[in-house]
Every structure is written in C-alpha cells, then in structure tokens.
C-alpha cells in the first residue's frame, strides 16, 4: 500500500511537470501559477506514506499554491486582476517612453536636416561676398522690344508720327499678326496713361470693340476691354485678351496681347476674321481709369484692315501733315520756281 501511494505521488509530480513544460512553450514564455513544481523527492513521498487519500490530495494542492504565492496570484482572483493591471500599466509606460524617444530622435534628425538645408540655401542665395544679406527676387522675363523690320512682311503695322519713326519714337504704333487661332497685337504710344485700338464698322466712334493697355498708379500695365457707347467707353468684364504683358518705360506705354480670331456671338466682341476699320487712340489716365484721348480727332485707318494681309502703313502726325499734303507740295514747288526765275 505504501509503495503504491509512493508511485502514485511520483507519477502525479512527473505528469504535472510535463504539462507545465508543454503549457510554457504554448504560452510563449508566460509563467503559469503552477510553475516551479517539480517531482516529489523520496523523503516527501515517504512522509506521505501514512496519509489518507483525502489528506494527501489536500497536501498536494497546498504545495501547488504555495510554490510561488507572492509573484503571480491565480488568474481570476482579485490579486490576479491587480497584477494584470499593474503589468499592463508598466507595459504602456514602456511603450510611451519608447515612442517619445523615437519622436525626439526624429525631431532632432529633422531639425538637423532642415538647419543644414536652410544654412546652405541662404549661404548660396541670400548672402553676398561680404556676409550681408540681400534680397534675391525671382527672375522675370524682360519685355521683348517690338521689332519694326518685320512690318509689311510677317506682320502688319501702323505708324503715326514723324517720318521714319519706329515703335519707340512714333506718337502711336500698332502691329498685328496671326499666330494659329489667335491674333497678336502690339501697341505703343507716347503717353503715361493708356493706348488703345478700336475695331469699327465705320470711321466714327460708337458701337466699337476696343482693347486698351492702361498704366495704373502701381506702375503696372493692364489689358482691358471696352465698348464704345457713343463717345463714352464702357468697360466690359468679359475680356478676350490672353498672354498679356506690358511695360511703362521712357514715358511710353507698351503692351502685347493675343485674342482669338473667332469668338462666340457677342455684341461687344467682334470676329477678327472679318475686315474692320481700326481706330487709334491714346491719352492720360487717372488712378488707372482712362480719360479723354489726347487729340480731338484720333487717326483712323484709311481702309478696312484684314488680318490676312500685312502692310506697313505710315500716317504723318498733325505737325507733318501740312508739308506732306499735295497742295502744300505744289505751293512749295511754285514758290521755289518763282524765286529761281526771279521777277520779270
């Protein structure tokens, strides 16, 4: 009987140890509340030899519970829940510390990289040879000067002023040329206000589509669209101009823009594929608003203008019209002949 009890106690200890080893491997390192129990030694088995089966079972249970009572309470007990909460809190604290350290490390790396970039950028672009900071504005494409040697060849031109003048010396200058589905216009006039061209079905002002380049108080040259209502120019918000550029230099307003040849039907915008009289005008501006043109009778094209025909037309200004008219030329010839022949 004693030998049989001894063998049964030893088998219990071995079986429990085997199950513990298997559970430990399955739980991936998590300790069981029954860890630490090893097979019963021979002395303990001999001491249990005289116990009854009920007393023997109680002894085994007490041994299992007292194996590690302080470290890990039984799961599900109040102490176990507290231990699990404490363990979870410690894990969260560790994760927060790790995240904070990673964030600080990333911030330091970012700060270092940004500082290096900023230092190199300002050193190469905003610091002069003497170490003083100076502004470096972005590059701006300069306004390309208007060429007049192409007039009558690849574009049509109108010049108003003294004979032989060009886009920088004429009182008024206009050029036009077709570029794909657009017409490019170039305007220039001796004024600090505005310069414009009107497209009219007659030679009179009224009911005309007008494109104007206006110099405002900020030094900019803006392209605006107007419609002549009688003798008054009304600004139209719908502006067909695009690719606009302008400049005010040497007391001259100069601009360049494009507008489509064909446009949807509109009373205030004409189709440029048709022929129109061209009205030429320029004058002062007050706070970016156009006022009355400089001369009472602005020049007008002698005939309708077609964008498919390039001509170089010169119109003498009032100061040169007296000497260029046929009557004046005939009078000059007569006076010269009279002086050379003398009186009878």
C-alpha positions as CSV (number, residue, x, y, z in Angstrom):
1,X,0.0,0.0,0.0
2,X,2.8,2.4,0.9
3,X,4.7,1.5,-2.2
4,X,1.6,2.1,-4.4
5,X,1.0,5.5,-2.8
6,X,4.6,6.5,-3.4
7,X,4.5,5.6,-7.0
8,X,1.2,7.5,-7.5
9,X,2.6,10.6,-5.9
10,X,5.7,10.4,-8.0
11,X,3.6,10.0,-11.2
12,X,1.5,13.0,-10.2
13,X,4.6,15.1,-9.9
14,X,6.1,14.0,-13.2
15,X,2.8,14.4,-15.1
16,X,2.3,17.9,-13.7
17,X,5.8,18.9,-14.6
18,X,5.3,17.6,-18.2
19,X,2.1,19.5,-18.6
20,X,3.8,22.6,-17.2
21,X,6.6,22.4,-19.7
22,X,4.1,22.0,-22.6
23,X,2.0,24.9,-21.4
24,X,5.0,27.1,-21.0
25,X,6.0,26.5,-24.6
26,X,2.5,27.1,-25.8
27,X,2.1,30.4,-23.8
28,X,5.4,31.8,-25.3
29,X,7.2,32.5,-22.1
30,X,4.2,33.4,-19.9
31,X,4.6,31.7,-16.5
32,X,1.9,29.5,-15.0
33,X,0.8,29.8,-11.4
34,X,1.9,26.2,-11.0
35,X,5.4,26.8,-12.3
36,X,8.1,25.8,-10.0
37,X,6.6,22.4,-9.0
38,X,9.0,19.6,-9.5
39,X,8.5,15.8,-9.0
40,X,8.3,15.0,-5.2
41,X,11.6,13.8,-3.7
42,X,11.8,10.4,-2.0
43,X,11.7,11.8,1.5
44,X,8.5,13.7,0.9
45,X,6.9,10.6,-0.6
46,X,7.9,8.6,2.5
47,X,6.3,11.2,4.7
48,X,3.1,10.9,2.8
49,X,3.0,7.2,3.1
50,X,0.9,7.1,6.2
51,X,-1.7,9.8,5.0
52,X,-5.1,9.0,3.9
53,X,-6.0,9.7,0.2
54,X,-8.1,12.9,1.2
55,X,-5.2,14.3,3.3
56,X,-2.8,13.5,0.5
57,X,-4.8,15.4,-2.1
58,X,-5.0,18.5,0.3
59,X,-1.3,18.4,0.8
60,X,-0.6,18.4,-3.0
61,X,-3.0,21.3,-3.5
62,X,-1.3,23.4,-0.8
63,X,2.1,22.6,-2.3
64,X,1.0,23.8,-5.7
65,X,-0.5,27.0,-4.3
66,X,2.5,27.9,-2.1
67,X,5.1,27.3,-4.8
68,X,5.1,31.0,-5.9
69,X,2.4,32.8,-3.9
70,X,3.9,36.3,-3.9
71,X,5.0,36.6,-7.6
72,X,1.9,35.6,-9.6
73,X,-1.5,35.1,-8.0
74,X,-4.1,32.8,-9.6
75,X,-5.8,34.1,-12.6
76,X,-9.3,35.4,-12.0
77,X,-8.6,36.3,-8.3
78,X,-8.6,39.9,-7.1
79,X,-4.9,39.7,-6.7
80,X,-4.5,38.4,-10.2
81,X,-6.5,41.2,-11.7
82,X,-4.4,43.7,-9.8
83,X,-1.3,42.1,-11.0
84,X,-2.5,42.1,-14.6
85,X,-3.5,45.7,-14.4
86,X,-0.1,46.6,-12.9
87,X,1.6,44.6,-15.6
88,X,-0.4,46.4,-18.3
89,X,0.4,49.8,-16.8
90,X,4.1,49.0,-16.9
91,X,3.9,47.9,-20.5
92,X,2.1,51.1,-21.5
93,X,4.6,53.2,-19.7
94,X,7.4,51.4,-21.5
95,X,5.7,51.9,-24.9
96,X,5.1,55.6,-24.2
97,X,8.8,56.0,-23.3
98,X,9.9,54.2,-26.4
99,X,7.5,56.3,-28.6
100,X,8.7,59.6,-27.0
101,X,12.3,58.6,-27.5
102,X,11.6,57.8,-31.2
103,X,9.7,61.1,-31.7
104,X,12.5,63.1,-30.1
105,X,15.1,61.3,-32.2
106,X,13.1,62.0,-35.4
107,X,12.6,65.7,-34.4
108,X,16.3,66.1,-33.8
109,X,17.1,64.5,-37.1
110,X,14.6,66.6,-39.0
111,X,15.8,69.8,-37.2
112,X,19.3,68.9,-38.2
113,X,18.5,68.3,-41.8
114,X,16.3,71.5,-42.0
115,X,19.0,73.6,-40.4
116,X,21.6,72.2,-42.9
117,X,19.3,72.9,-45.8
118,X,18.4,76.4,-44.6
119,X,22.1,77.3,-44.0
120,X,23.1,76.1,-47.4
121,X,20.2,77.9,-49.1
122,X,20.8,81.3,-47.5
123,X,24.5,81.0,-48.0
124,X,24.2,80.4,-51.7
125,X,21.3,82.7,-52.5
126,X,20.9,85.4,-49.9
127,X,24.4,86.2,-48.6
128,X,26.8,88.3,-50.5
129,X,30.6,88.1,-50.6
130,X,30.9,90.4,-47.6
131,X,28.4,88.4,-45.5
132,X,25.5,90.8,-45.7
133,X,22.0,89.6,-46.5
134,X,20.4,91.0,-49.6
135,X,17.1,90.2,-51.4
136,X,17.2,88.0,-54.5
137,X,14.0,88.4,-56.4
138,X,12.9,85.6,-58.8
139,X,14.0,86.1,-62.4
140,X,11.4,87.9,-64.6
141,X,11.4,87.7,-68.3
142,X,12.0,91.2,-69.7
143,X,9.5,92.7,-72.2
144,X,10.8,91.9,-75.7
145,X,11.1,95.0,-77.7
146,X,8.8,95.5,-80.7
147,X,10.5,94.8,-84.0
148,X,9.7,97.0,-86.9
149,X,11.9,95.4,-89.6
150,X,9.2,92.7,-89.9
151,X,6.5,95.2,-90.7
152,X,4.8,94.5,-94.1
153,X,6.5,91.0,-94.2
154,X,5.4,88.8,-91.3
155,X,3.1,91.4,-89.6
156,X,1.1,94.4,-90.4
157,X,2.0,97.8,-88.9
158,X,0.5,101.3,-88.5
159,X,2.8,104.2,-87.5
160,X,1.6,107.7,-86.6
161,X,4.2,110.4,-86.1
162,X,7.2,111.8,-87.8
163,X,8.5,110.1,-90.9
164,X,10.8,107.1,-90.3
165,X,9.7,106.6,-86.7
166,X,9.6,103.2,-85.0
167,X,7.8,101.6,-82.1
168,X,9.8,103.7,-79.6
169,X,9.6,107.0,-81.3
170,X,6.2,107.2,-83.1
171,X,3.4,109.1,-81.4
172,X,1.4,105.9,-81.9
173,X,2.4,102.4,-83.1
174,X,0.3,99.2,-83.7
175,X,1.2,95.8,-85.2
176,X,-0.8,92.7,-85.7
177,X,0.0,89.1,-86.9
178,X,-1.8,85.8,-86.9
179,X,-0.5,83.0,-84.6
180,X,-2.5,79.9,-85.0
181,X,-6.1,80.6,-83.9
182,X,-5.1,83.9,-82.4
183,X,-4.0,87.4,-83.4
184,X,-1.2,89.0,-81.6
185,X,-1.3,92.8,-81.2
186,X,1.5,95.1,-80.1
187,X,0.6,98.7,-79.1
188,X,2.8,101.6,-78.0
189,X,2.2,105.4,-77.6
190,X,3.9,108.4,-76.2
191,X,1.8,108.8,-73.0
192,X,1.8,107.9,-69.3
193,X,-1.8,106.8,-69.4
194,X,-3.3,104.5,-71.9
195,X,-3.1,103.3,-75.5
196,X,-5.9,101.6,-77.4
197,X,-7.2,100.2,-80.7
198,X,-10.8,100.1,-81.7
199,X,-12.5,97.8,-84.3
200,X,-15.3,99.7,-86.0
201,X,-17.7,99.1,-88.9
202,X,-17.2,102.8,-89.9
203,X,-14.7,105.5,-89.2
204,X,-16.7,107.0,-86.4
205,X,-16.6,106.4,-82.6
206,X,-19.7,104.5,-81.4
207,X,-20.5,100.8,-81.2
208,X,-16.9,99.7,-81.3
209,X,-14.9,96.9,-79.8
210,X,-11.9,98.4,-78.0
211,X,-8.8,96.9,-76.5
212,X,-6.8,99.2,-74.2
213,X,-3.5,99.0,-72.3
214,X,-3.8,101.1,-69.2
215,X,-1.0,102.2,-66.9
216,X,-2.2,102.3,-63.3
217,X,-0.8,104.1,-60.2
218,X,1.2,101.0,-59.2
219,X,3.3,101.0,-62.3
220,X,1.6,98.1,-63.9
221,X,0.1,98.0,-67.4
222,X,-3.2,96.1,-67.6
223,X,-5.1,95.0,-70.7
224,X,-8.7,96.0,-70.5
225,X,-11.7,95.5,-72.8
226,X,-14.1,98.4,-73.6
227,X,-17.1,99.0,-75.8
228,X,-17.8,102.5,-77.2
229,X,-21.3,103.7,-76.4
230,X,-21.4,106.9,-78.4
231,X,-18.5,109.0,-77.2
232,X,-18.1,107.1,-73.9
233,X,-16.0,104.0,-73.4
234,X,-17.7,101.4,-71.1
235,X,-15.5,98.7,-69.6
236,X,-16.6,95.1,-70.3
237,X,-15.8,92.4,-67.8
238,X,-15.6,89.8,-70.5
239,X,-12.0,90.2,-71.7
240,X,-10.9,88.2,-74.7
241,X,-7.2,89.1,-74.2
242,X,-4.7,86.5,-73.1
243,X,-0.9,86.1,-72.9
244,X,-0.9,89.7,-71.7
245,X,2.3,91.7,-71.0
246,X,3.0,95.4,-70.7
247,X,5.6,97.9,-69.6
248,X,5.8,101.6,-68.9
249,X,9.2,103.0,-69.7
250,X,10.6,106.2,-71.0
251,X,7.2,107.9,-70.6
252,X,5.7,105.3,-73.0
253,X,3.0,102.7,-72.5
254,X,3.8,99.5,-74.5
255,X,1.9,96.2,-74.4
256,X,1.4,92.9,-76.2
257,X,-1.5,90.5,-76.1
258,X,-3.5,87.9,-78.1
259,X,-7.1,87.5,-78.7
260,X,-8.9,84.7,-80.7
261,X,-9.8,85.1,-84.3
262,X,-13.2,83.5,-83.8
263,X,-15.4,84.2,-80.7
264,X,-18.9,83.2,-79.7
265,X,-21.5,85.6,-80.9
266,X,-21.4,88.7,-78.7
267,X,-22.4,92.3,-79.4
268,X,-19.3,93.7,-77.7
269,X,-16.7,91.4,-79.2
270,X,-16.2,91.2,-83.0
271,X,-14.8,88.4,-85.1
272,X,-11.3,89.4,-86.3
273,X,-11.6,87.2,-89.4
274,X,-13.8,90.0,-90.8
275,X,-12.3,93.3,-92.0
276,X,-12.8,96.4,-89.8
277,X,-11.7,100.0,-89.7
278,X,-9.0,100.5,-87.0
279,X,-9.4,103.4,-84.6
280,X,-6.1,104.6,-82.9
281,X,-6.3,106.5,-79.6
282,X,-4.2,107.3,-76.6
283,X,-4.4,109.6,-73.6
284,X,-3.9,110.2,-69.9
285,X,-5.3,108.0,-67.1
286,X,-6.4,108.9,-63.5
287,X,-5.9,106.3,-60.9
288,X,-5.9,103.6,-63.6
289,X,-9.0,104.9,-65.3
290,X,-8.9,106.2,-68.9
291,X,-9.9,109.7,-69.7
292,X,-10.4,111.6,-73.0
293,X,-7.8,111.0,-75.7
294,X,-5.1,113.5,-76.3
295,X,-6.2,114.8,-79.7
296,X,-9.7,115.7,-80.8
297,X,-9.6,113.7,-84.0
298,X,-7.6,110.5,-83.4
299,X,-6.2,108.8,-86.6
300,X,-8.2,106.1,-88.3
301,X,-7.2,103.6,-90.9
302,X,-7.9,104.8,-94.4
303,X,-9.4,101.4,-95.4
304,X,-10.7,98.4,-93.7
305,X,-8.0,96.1,-92.3
306,X,-7.7,92.4,-92.9
307,X,-5.6,90.2,-90.6
308,X,-4.7,88.1,-93.6
309,X,-2.9,91.0,-95.3
310,X,0.2,92.5,-93.9
311,X,1.0,96.2,-94.8
312,X,3.3,98.8,-93.3
313,X,1.2,102.0,-93.2
314,X,2.7,105.4,-92.2
315,X,0.4,108.2,-91.1
316,X,2.0,111.6,-90.5
317,X,1.1,113.4,-87.4
318,X,-0.5,116.9,-87.5
319,X,2.9,118.6,-87.3
320,X,4.0,117.0,-90.6
321,X,0.7,116.8,-92.4
322,X,0.9,120.4,-93.7
323,X,4.2,119.7,-95.5
324,X,3.1,116.3,-96.8
325,X,-0.2,117.3,-98.4
326,X,-0.3,117.6,-102.3
327,X,-1.4,121.2,-102.1
328,X,1.5,122.2,-99.9
329,X,4.0,120.4,-102.1
330,X,2.6,122.2,-105.2
331,X,2.8,125.5,-103.4
332,X,6.4,124.8,-102.4
333,X,7.4,124.0,-106.0
334,X,5.7,127.2,-107.2
335,X,7.5,129.4,-104.7
336,X,10.8,127.8,-105.5
337,X,10.4,128.3,-109.2
338,X,9.3,131.9,-108.7
339,X,12.4,132.6,-106.6
340,X,14.8,131.0,-109.0
341,X,13.4,132.6,-112.1
342,X,13.0,136.0,-110.5
343,X,10.6,138.7,-111.3
344,X,10.3,140.0,-115.0
